[in-house]
Amino acid sequence: MSTRISHWIEGRVVAGTSGRTADVFNPATGAVSGQVDLASTAEVSAAVATAVEAAKQWRSSSLSQRSGVVFAFRQLLHDRSDELARIITAEHGKVHADALGEIARGLENVEFAAGVPQLLKGGFSEQAATGVDVYNIRQPLGVVAGITPFNFPAMVPLWMCANAIACGNAFVLKPSEKDPSAALFLAQLWKEAGLPDGVFTVVHGDKEAVDALLTHPDIAAVSFVGSTPIAQYIYETGTAHGKRVQALGGAKNHALVLPDADLDVAADAIVSAAYGAAGERCMALSVAVAVGDIADPLVEAIAVRLPKLVVGDGAEPGTDMGPLITREHRDKVASYVDSGEAQGASVVVDGRAADVPTDGFFLGTTLLDHVTPDMTCYRDEIFGPVLGVVRVETYEEGLELINSNQFANGTAIFTRDGGAARQFQFDVEVGMVGINVPIPVPVAYYSFGGWKDSLFGDTHMYGPEGINFYTRGKVVTSRWPDPATSSVDLGFPRTR
Ligand code: NAD
């Protein structure tokens, strides 16, 4: 049965009127499970207009009211996470436990946002000049938009909307058209939590809807997460239209494995981070940089782990890895294995030949050895279950490789040498670093973001930087003079 997936405007489901839809698939079966409405420019404008009205009211709500709604939302999300995880698995394909993990990390952001009364406290300077006090306040921007990728259909919207709403903004979400249903589930929970209608809006769509948001005069800020070319486009177009923009892009995350690393710890971590969610994570480790003598044993240790992974429908208990998001993406990922092989990499484990279900968009786990920086499979973000091993002789050579890459989202070092790890943390030009931690996604009270082509704009996502992004500062200088002492003075005001 195929479901119609429509917009969420003013607290209810609203059917699209553009006449354009896109198919949504269950990637584990290859079957079409729904049609998502694709909004026209006019539909986006109508949705934004309702958000503008809602924002005017919402910014007047007290901090404790907002915190109360976020608390209630947190509880609902916690209680109904299993239901949401099933929705994610059905449209994305990731295994149920992984979908629960994504929700758990999103929940952290909701919990952080519930502390908004503390987060928005300003500074106060009494007697900055005689009889003069100075203080700062942070106010919401109005209507802000989030444009999100397919690979975390709940977590990435939660990175954005919890803080944006807690800060007093109305939030318009344009989720990925590949797995749009999680966004509607979140919308329903916000309503049940007591959020006024219009403060959380979902418009589904493709480039037309995105462009409508990027150019709309009433959208004050745009948070984007997705691939690098689109991130750059979003940043350039949004800022050209006077908006505040944070646009997080793609990745090629390297694991540097030093010769003294614990082999089993490193192999377990790299396999988990390379093949979890079928490699469709922006923090997936897709390159292992093996330093010196550890290369042969590391390749062997990874290779022996791969046949033990169960590839199949993520909804089935016991599955380790699900399918890729679409048939086209599966074929593109496989083509990187073809090109790697043609350009001289050794295919140690070949996912193209794996015994995987044939109906869905599956590809087996793949391990490429002797990858070099000139190969296409090294240069591009593959975003699939393909791990490449690059062999280097020294720490310096490995560092140089990582620092030369255009992407700089995350990286990890595996070693037992604290001094080497500290040096790496100092030297490496990457936004998020793990020390014996393969996927160093910062906790919600820090902020998430890469460097170079992994982030356009200067603000990282969520945490303290998220609060700053969704508010603007105002400084008030205040005096309550005695009218008897008042006089005209054309000199520039001095503090002494
Ligand atoms: P994508 O760039 O194709 O799509 C992201 C969003 O942009 C979607 O909502 C989509 O509808 C929209 N979009 C797509 N093409 C567009 C166009 N031409 N004009 C305007 N809007 C457009 O990304 P994806 O395939 O959904 O997600 C995977 C990518 O996201 C990977 O590159 C991954 O590394 C990246 N990602 C990065 C992070 C991070 O934090 N840096 C996190 C998750 C995913």
Boltz pocket constraint, residues with backbone or C-beta under 6 A from the ligand:
constraints:
  - pocket:
      binder: B
      contacts: [[A, 147], [A, 148], [A, 149], [A, 150], [A, 151], [A, 152], [A, 174], [A, 175], [A, 176], [A, 177], [A, 205], [A, 206], [A, 207], [A, 210], [A, 211], [A, 225], [A, 226], [A, 227], [A, 228], [A, 230], [A, 231], [A, 248], [A, 249], [A, 250], [A, 251], [A, 281], [A, 282], [A, 381], [A, 383], [A, 409], [A, 450], [A, 454]]
      max_distance: 6.0
